Amino acid sequence: MTLAADKTEIMSCDEGFCFLGEDIGPRYPPVLDLRAEVPENRTVYAGIQGSRAHIERGRVLVEHDGTEVLDVPAGLVARIVCFGAVGVSSGLRNWALSDGVELVFCSQRGRYLGQTVSGPSGRLQRLRRQLAHTADPALSVPFGRVLIDAKIRKQVVLLQRMVRREHAAELSEAIASMRGYAAMLPQASDHAEIMGLEGAAARAYFQAWAAFLPAEFGFAGRTRQPPLDVVNSALSFGYAVLASEAVSALAAAGLEPAAGFLHADHDRRPSLALDLMEEFRPLVVDQVVLELVRRHRLGPQHGRRDDARGGILLTKAGREAVLDGYERCMLTVTRGALPGFAGSLRRHLYRQAQVVAAWVEGIGPLPVGLSWR
């Protein structure tokens, strides 16, 4: 039998690959609705306040007020994400740790709090090399430039896709400003200068959003802690879910998610996960939120005022809409974003973590951003 060279490749299940539109590889998180339904793939999102998750006879169960709202075989579950007041039994916790199933905890608002990770052992030498890289500006600064350049380029692509005649002037001005900031990145000599350029580009980017989002959303720019409108609340919620996946990808690659190269170390923040997810913010979350608005699946009615802390919280329907769009986007199969690699955007997130790990180990080049046009 003769095979065409351009269609032949030796694959590794440890690294993952795409075959006939399906991702194949090690266990990693895929899909589920926020409420409580049998997942198409292997992620459970539990968001019913006051519910409790436990395991019984090989099945993951979620109950609320004495009523069973989820019953799924444990073998289908690779990840459980809990929002707010969702309890987890000790039995489920022990099973998750022993079977490598991640338990992720977020606030009701969607802010990422932390997660259990039972990754491979023997990471000490890699951790030492990672810390050496983070402490060396000659290594961390060039990587920081790559991260922010990739993010700004994807923000520009997203704005270009949103250009309409009535908003062309505002968006063209924002795009020109953002390209100017990106052009200054090679001269940025430290992390503060890189983050300053990132912040300036982000302000221009989100100000452009205000030009084309419907006026009823009341969006005037990016706000957080608390988000002041439904769009900002949806962005914060989506970023929290993305951050948790970035932590998982880094842990699977044998890296320490808290030791970042660009974002400053913080005891309560996974800095490297924030680094890794930078280019995925516009590629996944921003794109999803704008698409939900465009299709009228996300509107002002999907927000409710948080009287205790101020700002706007997403309603249950709003969270479900964002999660559904997020999962659909993460399962989108793409080719050409990374040389010689095809797979879902979720698989690309994991592959990027592996590329960073290879760079840290000294067996791979400086990582580059995904290609997106």
N, C-alpha and C positions, 0 to 999 in steps of 0.2 A: 504494500500500500504506500502511495506517495502522498505526502502532506504538503500543502502550500506553506512556505517558510514564514510568510507574513501572518499566517493564521495558526501558527504552532508555537506553543510556549509551555515550559515546565512550570507547573503551579505548586504552591505550598499551601496546605490547609491551615498551617499556623499563621501565615501572613494573610490569607484570604484572597478570594478572586471572585469574578462574576462569570457565570456560565448560564446561557440561555435566559438571561435577565434575572437570574437569582444569585444572591450573595451566598458564597460558600466559605466557611472558615470556622474559627473557634467561636465559642459562645460569646455573644455580644448583644447589647440591647436593641430590639426593634419596636413593636407597635402596641398601643392600646388607648382606648377612650378613657377620659378622666373618671367617669362615673364608676362603672364596675361591670365590665363585659368580658367575655372570653376573648383574649387577644388573638389577632391574626398571626402574630409572630411571638415575641417573648418579652415584652415590657408591660407591666401592670402599673397603671396610674390610679392611686387611691386618693380621692379628694372629698369624700363624704365626711363632714365633720362629726366626730363622735363614733366613727366606725372602728372596728378592730380587725386586724389581719392575723390569721393563725394557720397552722398546718395540721392536717388530720388525715391519716390513712393515705398518704401520698398525694394529697390535694391541697392547694392553697385556697383558703376560704376567707372571705370578708363578710362580717356581719354588722348590722346597724339596727339598734333597737330590737334585738331578737330576731331580725329577719336576715336571711342569707342573701347577699347582693352579688356575690362572686363565688364561683366554684370552678376551678381550673386545675388540670393535672400539673403537679409540681414540675414535671419534666419539661413542660413548655415554657417555664418561667426562668428568665435569666436576670431579671431586674425588677425591683418594686420601688416605685417612687411615691412617697407619702407627702401630702400637702396638709399642713396645719395639724389639727387635733385628730390624728389617725393613730391608733394604738397598734403595737406589734408584740405578739406573744414571745416569751423566751424560747419556746420550741421553734418558732419560725426564724427567730434570730440565729439560733444554733444551727439549724438546717442551712440557712443562707450562708453562714460563714464556712461551714464544712463543704458545701457544694459549689462555692464560688459564685453565689447569687448576690448581687449588690442590693443593699437596702439604702435608698437615697431619701434624705429628709429635707423638705423645703417648708418655708413658712406658708401660711394661707395665701399671702400675697404672691408667692412663687419665689421668694428669695432663697437661694441655695444655702443650706445650713451645714451639710456634711453627709457622709455616707460611710458604710462599712466596705472595706476592701480586703479580700483574702487572696491577694495576688501571690505570685511566685516568690520564694525566698531567695537568699543569696544575692541581694542587691547591693551589698555594702560597697563593693568596689565601684559599681556604676554610680552610686550615690556620691561617693567621694569625687569622681570625675565630674559629675553634674555640678556639685558645689564649687569645684575649681573653675568650671566654665562660667558660672553665675558671678563669681568674684573677679573675673578677668575682663575688663572693658574691651580688650582687643578681640575677645570672642563674643561677649554678650551684646555689645553695641551694634556690630554688623548684623547680628541676628535680629535685634530690635528694629533696625531699618527695614529688613526683609518683611517682618510681620506687618508693620504699619504701611509700607508701600503696597503690599498685597491687599490690605483692608481698604485703603483709599481707592485703589484701582477698581475694586468690586463695588464700592459705593458709587463711583462714577458710572459704571456700567448700569447699575440699578436706576440711577437718575436718568440716564439716556433712554432707558426703556419706558420711563414715565413721561417723557417729553410730549406735550401736546401743544398745538399752535398757541392757545391762549396763555400758556405758562412758559413758552419757549425762552423769553427774555430772562426771567428769574432763574430758570434752571441752567441756562447757558452761562450766566454769571457765576452761579455756584460751582459749576463744573470747572470753569476756568480758574477760580480761586483754589479749588481742591487740587487741580493738577499743578498749580504753582507751589502749593505746600509740599506735594509729593516730590517735585523737582528739587526741593531744598533738603530732602532727607539725606542724600549722600554727603552733605556738608555737616550734618548733625554730629557733634562730637561726643555727646553723652546721652544718658537716658532721659534727662530732664528736657533736653532740646527735642528729642524724638517725640516724647509725650506732649510737648507744647505744640508741635506741628500736627500731631494726631488730634489734639483738642480743637485747634483752629479749623482743621478740615471737617471735624464732626459738627462744629457750630454751623458752618456753611451748608453742610449736608442736610441737617435737620431743619434749618431755616428754609431750605428749598422744599422740604416736605410741607411746610405750612402754606406754601403757595398753591399746591395742588390737592391737598386733603380738603374734603367738604367742610365748610365753615361750622357746621353743627358739632363737629368733634372738638372744637375749641383748642386745637393743637397750635401752639406758638413756638415750639422748640422742645428739646429733650429735657424732661424733668424726671427726677427719681427721688426716692426717700423723702416724701412720698411722690408717686406719679400723680399728676394733676388732671389727667384725662384718660379716656379709654385706650387711645393709641399708646400712650406712654406706659400704661399699666400692662397692655399686651406685650410690649417690647420687653419690659422688665421680667415678666413671667416667662417669656420665651428664652431670654438670656439665661435665666436660672436653670431651666431644663437643659439648655445647651452646655452650661458650665458643668453640670453633673455628668454629662456624657464625656466631656473633655477630661474630667478627672478619671473616669473609667478607662478611657483610651490610654492615658498616660500610665496608669497603674498596670494595665495589660502589657504595655511596652517596657515595664520595669523602671519607670522614672518616678521621682517624687513630685507629686502635683503641687506641693506648697513652695517649691524652690524655683522661682521664675527667673527669667533672663531680663525681661523688660519691666514688668510690673514689680513694684517694691514688695519685699517680704512683709507678710502680715500674718499674725497668729490665727486669725479667723478667716483667711482668704486664700484659696488655692491659686497662688500667683502664676504658676506655670500653666495651669488650666486656662486662666485668663489670657495668657500669651497665645496658647494654641488656638483658642476660639476666635481671636480677633478677626481673621478673614472670613470665618463662618458666620459672623453676626449679619453682615449684609447678604451673604450668599444664602442663608437659611432663614433666620428670624425676621429680618427686615423685609425680605421678599414675601414671606408668608403673611405678615401683618398687612402689607400693602395689597396683596392679592385678596385677602379676606375683606378688606374695605371695598376694593373694586367690585367684588362679587356680592356686596351687601350682606355678607355673612358675619360682619363685625360692625356694630354701630353704637351710638351713644347709649342705647338701651342695654348694652352689655356691661355697663359699669354701674357701681353703686358707691355712695359716699361712705367712707370709713369714719364714723363719728368719733371713734376712740383715738385714732392717730392722724386723722386728716387724709386728704387725697382720695383717690378713686381705686376701688378694688374691682376686679373682674367678677361678674356673676358666674354661676356654674355653667350656664350656656356659653358665656364668653370664654371661659377656660377650656371647655370642650372644643369649641371652634378653633382656638389657637393650637391645642394639642393635636387635633385631627390634621390641620394644615401642616404643622411641624413634622408629624410622622410621614405624611405623604411626601413632603419635600425631602426628608432624610432618606427615604427609600427610592428616590429618583436615581436611576442608573445613568451614569455619564462616562464618556470616553474622552481622552485627550486632556483632561484637567491636570493629570500628572503623566509624565512620559512612560509609555508602556504599561499603563494601568487602567483598568476599567472596573467599575463597581458603583454601588450606591454612594450618596454623599456621606452616609454614616460610615461606610467602609473607607472613604477618603479621609474622614476624621481620624480613624484608627491608623491608616497608613501614614498620615502626617506625623502622628505620635511616634511611629516606628522610625520614620526618617530622622526625627529629632534625636531619638535614642541612638541611632547609628552615628550621627554627628558627635554626640557626647562620647561615644565609645571610640571615636577616632577612626571609624571604618567607613564613614560616609561624608559627603561634602556638606557645606553650609546649606540648610534647607531653603527651598524656594516656594513661593506661593502657588496656589492652584491657578490654572488658566481659566478665565471665564469671560465670554464675550456676549 
